[in-house]
Amino acid sequence: MKVILLDNIKGVGKKDEVINASDGYARNYLLPKKLAVEATTENMNKLNSKKEAASYRKDIEKQNAEELAKKLKGIMLKIKVKAGENGKIFGGVTAKEISDNLKLQYNFNIDKKKIELKETIKTLGGFSVPVKLFEGITTNLKVEVISN
């Protein structure tokens, strides 16, 4: 019996996957527990439209990420911090601070988790910080850390 899985089932398949299950397994386990639905033409059409909608949303997100990457390439983010002698910073500049300054200075709302800062910035100067906006779309953000 062909069924469409409604949830990930270990050893069987992933959500929205069409599988061939034995009649007994499908009727006695998958269907009563609402883990799957029968693969009728109506259900297959619903599944296809759901996949098309998800694909469309993903394309829109990718286009937005590409536009944002172009905008980020052209800016120089300046972060003012307290620094001692030898250009050492008290504390450090983290991904959260970079995200907050992007929001304040340029009104770009980028999640701190997307900013791939290996370790906190602890000295004054210019840095190139990679920002992963979408799968396959990464740009470098120029950050200049200056003293107050």
N, C-alpha and C positions, 0 to 999 in steps of 0.2 A: 504494500500500500504506500502510495506517495503522500508524504506529509511535509508541511512547512513548519519548521521549528520556531517557536515563539520566544525561546530562551536558549542560552548556551547550556548544552548537556555534555558533560565529560564523557568522552569515548563514543559519542554519537554524532555531534556536529555543533555548529555555531548558530546563533540567532539569524533568522531570515534565510536559512539554507534549506533547499528542497532535498529531502533524502528518501530513500526507499527503506521502509521499516517493515518488519514482519507484521502480518495482520493482527496477531495476538498482542504483540508489544504495543502497537499503535492504539488498538481499541481498549486494551485493559490498563495501559499505563500512561501513554503520552496524551491521548485525547481527554480522559477524565481529569487528569491533573492540570489541564490547560497548558501543557508544555508544547503542544503542537496543534495545528488545524489541518484538516484534510486538504489536499492540493487540488481543489476544484478550479474551474476556469475563473470564477469570480474571485477566489482567494489569490490565484496567480496574478490576476490583473491588479488587485490591491497591492501585492508585493512589488510588482513592476513599477507602479506609480510611486510607491514609497521610495524605491531605489532611485528613480529619476529625480524626485524632489531632493533627495539627499545629495545626489550628484550635482544638481543645479546650485544648491546652497554652498557646496564645496568650491565650485567654480567661482561664485561670487566672492567668497572669502579669499580665494587665491588672488583674484583681481585686486581686491582691497589691500591685501598684503603687498602686492607688487607696487601699487601706487604709494603706499606708506614707505616702502623701501627706498623709492626714488626721492621722496621728501626728506627722509632721514640722512641720506647720503650728502645732501647739501647743507646740513647745519653743523654748527660747532657749539656744543653744549658747554657752558661755563659754570663750574661749581665752585662757590667760595667756601673755604674752610679755614679753621684756625690752624696755624702751623708754627712750629718752633724753628730753631736754628737748623741749618743743613737741609731745609726743605722737608722736614719730617712733619707728617700730619698727626694731630691729636685724634686718635680713633682711627678712622679710615672711611673711604667712600665705598658704599655698598651698592648693590643692584637696586635696592629700595630707594636710596637717595637719588640715583640716576633716574629712576622711574618718576619719582616725585618732582624732580627738577624739569624733566621733559613735560610733565603736566603743567607746571607753573609757567615755564618760559615759552613753550611752543604749543601748548594745549594738545599734546599727543598723549593718548591714554594707552600706555603699553604696560602690560603686566610685568612685575619684577622677575617672574620665573622665565620670561622670554629673553631676558638680558643675561647672556652667558659670560659672566664675570668669574674667571677662575679663582681669584682671591681678591680681597678688598684692596683698593688702591691706597697706598700709604705714603706716597711722595707727591710733591707738586710736579706739574708738567702736563704734557699732552699725551693722551692715550687713545688707542683704537679699540673699541669694545664691540664684540660681535653680538648682534641681536637676531634671534631666530623668530621670524614673524609667522612662518607657515612651513610645512614640510617642504624642503627644497628651496625655500626662500630665506636667505640669511644676508644681512647687510652689516657693514661696520659703521658704528656711530663714533664720531670724533668727540672726545671729552677732554676738556682742559680744566685741570684743577688748579685754582689760584688761591693765594692767601688773602685774607681780609685786609 
